[in-house]
Amino acid sequence: MFEVFINYITNQIKLTADEIEMLRKAHIYRKIRKRQFVLHEGDVCKYSCFVLKGCLRSYRISNDGNEHILRFAVENWWVNDNESYNTGEPAKSNIDALEDTEVILISKENLDLLLIKIPNLQKLIDKLLARSYDASQQRIYLNISSTAEEKYHHFIETYPTLLARLPLRTIASYLGVSRETLSRIRK
């Protein structure tokens, strides 16, 4: 599975054989069972997680006990609690698997070393952060300015394969609507 990860990276930046070997030594491969946690709220996020296969979700639980999905991570996507990962403070989010998932984990310490040893890697990180910021801004804008129908159509465009992979309640949570509202929209 490491080859999937390296193909993803080498499609975006050039790496030498030595740099690929450094990445090989710096990563951890894990299988995550459905409903298994990668990160619990309150723990420090020590790893950035690259999804090889499957689907993870990042979410928070509000004071009233409602679940609010912040994002999904499917094949070739990254996820972590960025604030916790960068500061070492306790995470405010949970990350768990919505289906059996295979991931590559890279610790903050290893990533920092890799960024020193592989200067091209910083270009990829900058690109990923820019895309993540843009996606966050788009999501905020959609949530404050769009109807439930518009949010649903944007979801379908962004995550076309997830509609068949996820239960309606999960999609409704991501969209910030009730399951009943989502059922009405789908009709």
N, C-alpha and C positions, 0 to 999 in steps of 0.2 A: 504493500500500500504506500510505502514511502515514494514510489515512482509517481503516483498520482500527485502527491505534494510537490515533488521536484518539477514535474511537467507544468503544474500550475505556476510555479515561480519562474521557471526558465522561459515560459511563454511571455513573461513580462519584463524580465531583466536577464542579462547575460551572466553566467556563472562559470568559473573554472572548475575543473575536476576537484581541486583541493577545497574550493568553497562548498561544493556539493557534499564533500566528505565532512566538512565542519557542520553543515546542516544535519547530516545523518547522525552525527554524534550528539547534537544539541536537542533533538526532538524526543518525545515520548509518544508511543502509539498506544491508544486505549480503545477498547470496545465498551460502549456505554449501553446498558440495557434500557428499554423503554421505561420511563418514569424514574430512572436513576438520575441523581443530581451530579452535576459537574461543579456547581458552586451553590452554597447556601448563603442566604442573607446573613450578615454578621461575621462571616469568615472573610479572610483576606484573599482576594483574587490573585493567585500566584502564577496563573497560566493564561496565555492567549490560546484560543482553541480554534483550529482549522478543521472544518467538517469534510471528511473524505466521502462518507456515505451516511445518509440518514437526515434527521432533522432535530435541532435543538431550539429551545425558546428561552428568551431572557424575559423575566417578568418581576413585578413587585406586587406585594399584597398591601392594600390600603388599610387604614385603621378600622374600617368597617368590615374587613375580611374579604373584600372583593379582589379578584385577581386582575391585574392589568398587564397584558403582554406588550412589551416594548418592541421586541423584534424577534424574528425567526432567523435561524442560520441553517441553510441547506448546503448541499454539495458545493464545494469550492468557496464557501463563505467563512468569515472569521467571526468569533464572538468572545467577549469577555465583559467584565464590569470594568470599563476603562478607568474610571476614577479610582477604584480600589487597586487595580493593576499598577497604575502610575504612582499612587501615593502610599500604598501599603496600609491604608485605612480599611476598616471593615466594609464589606460590600453591602450595597443597598438593594441589590437584585439577587434573584435566584436564577440559575441556569439548569435546565433539566432536559432530558431526551423525550421527544414526543413519539419516537419510534426507535428501534434498535439502531445505534449509530456508531460509526467508527471515526475517531478523531486523531489529530496530531496536536500535541500540547507543547508549547514552548514557554519556558519560565522567563520571567522578567530579567533575571540575571543572565541567562543564556542569550536572550535577545539583545541585551545591551552589549555583550561581548561580540556577538555576531555583527552588530552594526559597526563596531570598531574594525573588525577583521574583514568585513565584506562591505565596502563603501556603497556598492550598487544597491544593497539591500535597503538603504535609507530612501532611495527613490521609490521603491515599492511601498515602503511604509508610508511615505508622504502621499502617494497616490491613494492608498487604502484609507488613510485618515481623511483626505479630501472627499472621497466618495462617501464615507460614513457621515461626515458633516453634512454634505449635500442631502443625503437620504434623511437624516434627522430633521433638517430644515423643511424638507418636503413633507415629512410626516406631521410635523407641528402645524404647518400651513393647512394641510388637508384636514386635520382634526379641528381647527378653529374656523375653517371657512367652507367646508364641504358638507353636503347632505350625506346621510347614511348610504344612499344609492351610489353617490360619487366615490365614497370611500371603498365600497364593495368593488366597484369597477376598477379602481386603482389597484386594489388587492389582487384581483384576477390578472391584471397586466404585470404586476411586480412578481407575483408568486404563482404562475400558471399551473404548476404541477401540484401545488399544495391543496388545491380545492378538493381533489380526490383523496389526499393523504391525511387530512385533518378532520376531526369532528367539528360540527357546526358551532358548538359552544366555544371552541378554541378560536375559531375565526371571529366569532362575535366578540370575544374578549379583546382580541387584537384591534378590532374596528371600534370598540367602545360602544357597542350596541347590545341590546338584549338578543337572546336566541330567537325570540318570537319576531322581532324586527327583522333579523337576518332572514328568517324563513319567508316573511312577507316580501322582502326585496328580491329574493331568489325566484319567486313566482312571477 
